[in-house]
C-alpha cells in the first residue's frame, strides 16, 4: 500500500499511542530492577516517552483545529489508511495493544530489557521516518525530525550499554 495519503490526525493519534506504550514499558522496567543506576535510566526514558506523548497530543489538537478551520478534504478519515497505521502500531515493539508491556514480566535481566528497548527505538525511528517522508503539515515534520534524533540517541545509548555488559 502506498502511504502517500496518510491522514495526519490518525498519524498523530497512533504516534501518541506508541509513545504511551513506551512510557508504560519503561515505567515497568524501572520498577522491575533494583540497581539504582538502571532504575534511573529507565525513569529517564519513561519521562522522555511521556514528553513525546504530550507533544503529539498538543500537535494533534493544533492540527485538528487547523484542519477544522481550513476544511481540507485530503485530511478526512480514510478507513484503509487507518487500518494500515493500526497494523503498524499493533505490531511494532512498542505497540498499542500491550504485548510489549506483558514482555517485561517475563524478562530476568537488564540486558533483556535493553534489547526490547533497542528494538522499540529502532521501530519508532523507522515508523517516524516513513511518516516524515509523507506528512503534509510543517509542524508535524519539525517534531518528527526532532523525535527521530532523540530516538537515535536512545538507540545508541542502548547499544552502548549492551556492549558494556558483554565485556
N, C-alpha and C positions, 0 to 999 in steps of 0.2 A: 504494500500500500504506500502510495506517495504521502508524505506528510506536509505537503505544501499548503493544505487548507486547515491547519490546526486551529481550533477555537481557542483564542487567547485566554479566556476565563477558565476553560477546562484545564489548560496547561498550568495555570497558576494554582488552581484547586488541587490538582494532583501533585504538583511540586510541594505544596504545603503539607500534603499528606505524607509524602516521602520523608520530609524533614521531621515531621511529628513522629514517624516510626523510628527514625534515627535517634531522636531525643529519648524516646522510651527505651530503646536498646541500650544507649549509653548510660542512662539513669540506672537501669537494672544491672549493667556491668559494674557500675560504681558500687552498688550495694553488695555485689557478689564477692568481691575480693577484699582482703584485709590490709594489704600493703598500702600505706598512706600515699605514696607517690603514684601508684597505679590508680587509686581512688580519685586523686586529684586530676589525673589525666582524663579519666572518663567523665568526671564532673565538668571539666573544661569543655570537652567535646559535646556533652549534653547541652551546655549553655550556648555553644556555637549553633547547634541544631535548633534550639529554641529561638535564637535570634533570627536564623534563616526562616523559620516558620512564621514568625511575626512579620518579617519583611515581605514574604509572599502574601500574607493576609492584607497588609497595607497596600501593596501594589494591586491586589485583586480589587479592593474597594475603589481605588483611584481609576483603574481601567474600567470597572463596571459603570462608574459614574460617567466617564468619558464616552463609553460606547452607548450608554443610555441617552446621553445628550446628542451625540452625533448620529445615532441610529444607523450604524454601519452594518449593512446586510451581511457582509462576509464573516462577521463575528457571531452570528446566531448559532444556536445549538445544532450540532451535527452528530447524529447517532453513531455513524461509522467511526468518526474521529474520536468520539468519546470512548467507544469500545476499544479502539487502538491504544489510547492513552491509559485506560484502566488496565489493559493487559500488561503494559509496561510496568505500571505501578504495582501490580499484584505479583509479578514475577521477579522484580528487582530484589536485591539482598535486603535493602530497607524497603519493605513493601507495606501496603496499606491494609493487608489482611492478617497481619500479626504473626506470620511464620517466623520472622527473624526474632521477635521478642520471645517466642517459645524456645528458640535455639539456645538462648542464654541460660536457661535452666539446665541444659544438658552438657554444657561445657565445663571442663575441670581446670583449665589452665588459662593464664593471662594470654599466652600465645594464641590459643584458640579464639579468644575474644578479639584479639588484634587482627587475626586473619579474617574474621567476619567483618570487622570494621573496614579493613583494607578492601575487601570485595565490594562492600557497600559504597565506599567512597568512589571506587572505580565505576560502579554502576551509575552513581549520581553524575559523575563527570560526563559519561557517555550520553546519558539522558539529557542533561542540561545543554550539552554541545549540540545535540540533534535539534533541540528546541530553539536554541540560539540561532541556528542557521535558517530557521523558518519563521521566526516570530516577526510580527509587524509593528510592535509597539516599542519605541525607543527606550522607555523606562524599563521594560522587561529585559531588553538587550543589555542595558548597562548593569542591571542587577545580576543577570545570569553570568556576564563576564566576570564580575567580582566574585560571585559564588564559585565559579569554576576555579578561579585562582585559589580560593580558600580550600576547596576540596582537594586540589592538587597538593597543597601544603599538608593537609591531613594524611593523604596517601603517602607522601614522603615520610612523614613522622611515623606512621605505622610500619612502613618498610624498614626504616632505620631501627626502630625498637625491636622488630622481629629479627633483624640481622644481629643485633647486640645479644639477643637471647640465644642465638645459635653459637655464639663464641664461647 
